[in-house]
Amino acid sequence: MHQQKRQLELVKGNLPVFVFPTELIFYADDQSTHKQVLTLYNPYEFALKFKVLCTTPNKYVVVDAAGAVKPQCCVDIVIRHRDVRSCHYGVIDKFRLQVSEQSQRKALGRKEVVATLLPSAKEQQKEEEEKRIKEPLSESLFFEQSFQPETRTVSSGPSLLTVFLGVVCIAALMLPTLGDVESLVPLYLHLSVNQKLVAAYILGLITMAILRT
């Protein structure tokens, strides 16, 4: 089964290529970054041959741009930037690593690595720090704006209707119950036990609503 899967990948040409790093950043003011290393890994049980292509070959020197990698081994590919000029700042170049089996010419897999030249490492760090500072500020402003309507609602307090219903329920609970003969209140104002339970329930809801606000 493993052999069939490998043969299928070889036929389709979609063999995964393992390269580290996948991005190269050169800094004009730091000569130590003008030379960088790509590491190509071969985790397979068969040898691979590789070739390095570039979109702008006149800007770079690739040491050992073609070669072979033994099974379950790796190889380092040295890349030097030889055209460090301000006109190239921020331009994204691409390297393509093509691999194939030693007995074949057709590429079995490919991987692209991007390369960028920046003016200064310090400026890049400064820009990243400014971005990190601005992001929390923008988030705090967003949350402040989002919660402003709720804050205004809280400060306004309970509505007049809520207060009126609360007063009505309290008055209903103070009225005499049906069957209370000694009361001086007219009989039509006497409430049943069920009516007082409903008033008490509504008063409880109103109280909870006021406390939450």
N, C-alpha and C positions, 0 to 999 in steps of 0.2 A: 504493500500500500504506500509506504514512504517513497519507494523507488518510482512508483507511478506518479505520485504528486510532484516529485522533483522533475520528472520528464515533462509533465504538463507545464510546469513553470518555465522550463527551458524552451519549450516550443512557443509559448505565448510571449516570452521576452519580458516577463514582469517579475524577475527575480529581485527580491529586496536587497538594496545596497546599504551597507552600514558605514557611515562616515561621521567623524566627529572632529571639530564642531561643524555645524551646518551654517554658520555665519562668521565671516571674517571682518574685523573692524581694524583699520589702520589709522593711526593718529600722526598727523604731519609733524607735530612738535616732539614726538617720541620715536626716536630711531629704533628702539628695541622692538617696536610693533611693526616695523617695515618688513620683518621676516617672520612668517608664521607657518605653522605646521598643520597639515590635514592628516588624520589617521584613518586609513581604510582597513576595515576588519573583514576577515573571511571566516565566518563560522561554519562553512559547509565542509563536506568530506571530500571535496574535489578542488583542485587548484583553479584560480581565476587569473586572467590577465586583464589589465586595466589601461585606460587612456584618459588623460585630462584635457578637456577642451575649455576655451574661454571666449567670452563675447568680445573682449578687448585685449588680445594677446600682446599688443604693443606696450601695455602698461605694466605687465607682470613678467616675471621669470619663474618658470616652474621647473624645479630640479626633478629629474626622473619623471617626466610627464607621461611615460608609458612604462609598464613593467608587469610583474606577476606577483601574486600572493599565494603562498602555500596554504594547504587546508588547515583551518583552525589557527591561523596566524594573522598578523597585521603588518602593515607597512606605512612608514611616514613619508608624506609628500611635502617638500619644502616649497613655499610660495613667497616670492619677494616682490614688493611693490617698488618699481623703478621710475615712476613718473609722478612724484609727489609735488603737485602744483595746485594752487588755489582754484583753478578752473575745474578741477576734478572733485572738489568738496561736495559731499552729499550724493554723488553719482553712484548708482547701484550697478555693479558689474556681476556677472554670473559665471561660475565654473560648473562644468558638467563632467561627472565621473561616469564613464561607461565601462561596464565589466562584461566579460564573456568567458566561456570555457576555453581552455588553451587550445583545444582541437578545432574550435569554430571561429569564424569571423563575425558572425551576427551577434549584436549586442543582446545580452540576456537581461540586463537591468541598467538603470541610470539613476543618478542622484544629482540634484543641483545644490550648489552652495553659493550664497550671495556674499559679495564683498563690497565694503563701503570705506571711503576715505573721509575722515573728519579732521577739522583743523586742530582741535585740542581736546585732550582727555579731561582737563579741568572744566572746559566749557560744557562738555557733554554731561559731566557730573552735576554741574550747576543747573543745567536745564532740567535734568531728572529730579533734582531736589525741588526746583520751583514747581514742577508738575505735581509732585507729592504734596506740596504745601497748598496748592490751589484746589486740589481735589477735595480734601476735607472741608475747606471753606465753602466750596460750592454745594457740598452735601448739606452742611449746616444751614446755609441759606435756604435750600430747598425745603428742609424740614421745618424751618421757621415759618416760611410762607404757607406751608401745608397746614400748620396747626393754628394759624392766626384766626380763621373763622371760628374754630372751636373755643379759643380763648375769649373771643368777644361774646359767644353764647353763654359761657360760664359767668362772665362778669355781669350779664343782664339779670341773672337770678330767675326764680320761678315766674311763670306767667300769671296774669290776673285770673285766668280761668281756673288754673290749678289751685290758687289760693281760695277762690270762691267755692269750688267743689269741696275743698277741705273744711271750710267753715260750715257748709251745708251738712256734711257727714257728722261733724262734731255736734251740731245742733240736733240732728236726728238721734244721735246716741243719748242726748240729754233729755229727750222727750220721754214721757211715761210709756210703759208697756201696756198692751191690751190686758184688761182685767184688773188694773190698778184703780180701785174705787176711791181711794182717799186723795187722789190727785185733783188739784184745782184747774188743771188744763182741760180744755174742751175735749170731748170724746173723739171727735174726728181727727184730733192731732195725736191720738194714741197709736203707737206703731206695734206691729207684731214682732215676735222674736226673729223671724226670718228677715224682715225688713231691716232690723238693727244689725243682723249678721252681714247683710249686703253692704250697709253703710260702713261697718267696721272694716270689711274687706277692701272697699274702695279707699278708705282713709289710710289703710296700710300701704296700698300701692302709691298713693300720693306722697306719703311720708318717705318711702324708698326713693321715689323720683327726685324729691327735694334734696335728700341727703346725697344722692349721686352727683347732683349739680354743684 
